[in-house]
Amino acid sequence: MKKVALLIFMALSCCIFFIQPAKLPASNEFILLSVESGQSITQSLFFSVGSSKLKNSGHGDKIEDFKSQLTKNVQTFHDEFVISFLLAYNQNPKPEYAIGKGLIISKTGYHEKTDCVGFNIIYQTSEVWSYYHPSNEEEKDDVHYGFMITSSSNGQFPFAATLSSGQKVGERYKAAYEDALKTCNIEMEYAPDYVYDYATSSSYLKSDSEYKFQDANGLYHHTWMKKNLEGQNISLYTSVANRGLWYLTFTLVCLAGLGAAILIINRKKKTSIDKSGKV
């Protein structure tokens, strides 16, 4: 897979109707899923329109119609998110977590500067995220203890997940773009990069991602970019000093050194006394 440069981070707009995607690869063909975890958590889905490619392919007169159709297709995914959130909320209603309060969902729209169509979902706090994404107790991180405490989490690349229909998430997203091409009578090959970006304020988090960088807001990004969806997994891990073990080791070393020093001093005193007795 050829390397693709990442654009400079774009600040999130405070407007709830449309929020700019956090970062986008400089490519005409990509689908972006991202999770940005800071004081709030923002989940995003964006499709590059590829206006320059459409124009260069002789379809410049159909770009506006294509944007409109792609927006309609992406709106389907937006609506599915809303329905799933409503179902989750109705099972255990908590007013502070309701859509429009604890959970903000932007409208699906076109962003001219990045030439993308998509939407954002903002969870105002980590508690709201946990409310709509209950953890599976069976899924536990693999933790190893030593002088360094290492916690690792391995999972499937989000686009590679299989839906109940048997279709992969990435395939369904790709089909939405291809449907827009077909509806607008545009013949063009479409082979998008599947991009997943996870951003966190923690500098301890490591990963096997293709790209790693820090943005102007201090968030650390781990970005995976794939062409093939088969057998794709991702890995995240943290490695921090086991302070308790380091402190214990330091204390034992100090005590051992102190004991050795006392032993040496006592031996010198005894030798001095023996020599004095002989004199």
C-alpha positions, -999 to +999 in steps of 0.1 A: +000+000+000+014+033-010+021+058+017-004+086+020+005+119+037-019+130+065-033+166+064-029+190+093-055+186+121-086+207+118-103+221+149-137+208+158-164+233+153-188+240+182-217+240+158-238+209+164-252+209+129-219+201+113-184+194+127-153+191+106-136+157+106-106+156+129-081+146+102-082+132+067-056+115+045-047+134+013-063+109-010-092+110-035-106+077-023-110+069+014-136+061+040-128+073+075-139+060+109-125+078+139-128+080+176-113+110+194-111+107+232-105+138+252-128+156+276-156+144+254-156+115+229-162+121+192-170+093+168-170+101+131-178+086+097-167+104+066-165+095+029-141+114+005-161+126-025-131+126-049-143+157-068-109+161-085-110+125-097-146+129-110-136+160-128-105+145-144-126+115-154-149+138-175-178+139-150-173+174-137-209+183-146-222+155-124-203+164-092-231+183-075-256+155-082-232+129-069-226+149-037-263+150-031-268+113-038-238+103-016-252+124+012-285+106+010-267+072+011-246+082+041-277+095+058-288+059+059-259+051+082-266+082+103-303+071+108-292+036+118-270+051+145-299+072+158-322+042+159-297+020+178-292+048+203-329+052+208-333+015+214-305+015+239-320+046+257-355+031+259-341+000+276-328+022+305-339+058+301-316+084+317-325+120+308-289+132+312-278+107+285-306+115+260-299+125+224-296+162+222-282+164+258-256+139+267-253+127+231-251+151+202-254+139+166-245+163+138-264+164+105-250+145+075-234+170+052-207+180+028-175+197+040-160+217+012-125+222+026-119+185+029-143+174+001-160+149+023-195+138+033-202+125+067-213+131+103-201+132+139-214+117+171-203+135+203-206+118+237-203+146+262-186+125+288-170+090+291-201+080+311-223+087+281-200+066+259-201+037+284-239+040+286-243+035+248-214+011+246-216-013+275-185-033+280-184-071+276-171-086+308-157-115+289-134-091+269-105-084+291-071-069+284-041-091+286-020-077+315+016-087+323+034-076+355+071-071+359+093-041+362+069-028+335+032-033+336+020-041+300-017-042+291-026-051+256-059-052+237-063-070+203-094-066+182-107-067+147-102-038+123-136-020+124-141-021+087-134-059+087-162-067+111-190-089+097-226-078+098-255-101+104-261-101+067-226-117+062-213-085+045-183-067+060-187-032+073-162-018+048-180-036+019-213-020+029-198+015+031-181+010-003-214-001-018-230+032-007-204+051-027-207+028-057-245+032-056-242+070-058-219+065-089-245+042-105-274+065-097-256+094-114-245+073-144-209+077-136-186+049-147-155+050-125-135+024-105-136+028-068-110+012-045-110+033-013-085+032+015-102+021+047-089+045+074-095+040+112-081+067+135-080+065+173-070+096+191-063+099+229-046+122+254-025+094+267+011+093+256+014+058+271-008+041+245+011+023+218-002+004+188+006-014+156-009+014+134+007+025+102+007+061+112+013+078+146+014+116+153+004+142+178-019+171+168-019+207+178-044+200+206-020+175+222-039+143+212-019+113+201-033+096+170-030+060+159-041+056+123-046+023+104-050+024+067-060-008+048-070-018+013-078-054+021-104-063+047-097-100+051-081-111+084-073-076+095-068-070+132-054-041+153-035-040+185-033-014+213-011-016+244+003+004+272+035-001+290+042+018+322+067+014+350+056-008+379+065+018+406+058-006+435+083-032+422+109-005+413+105+011+448+108-023+464+139-031+444+155+002+451+148-002+489+163-037+489+194-025+470+198+003+495+194-020+524+218-045+509+243-017+503+238-004+539+243-039+553+275-044+533+288-011+545+281-019+581+297-054+577+328-038+562+330-012+590+326-039+617+353-060+601+377-030+600+370-023+636+376-059+646+409-060+626+420-028+643+412-041+678+430-074+671+461-055+659+459-032+690+456-063+713+487-078+698+507-046+703 
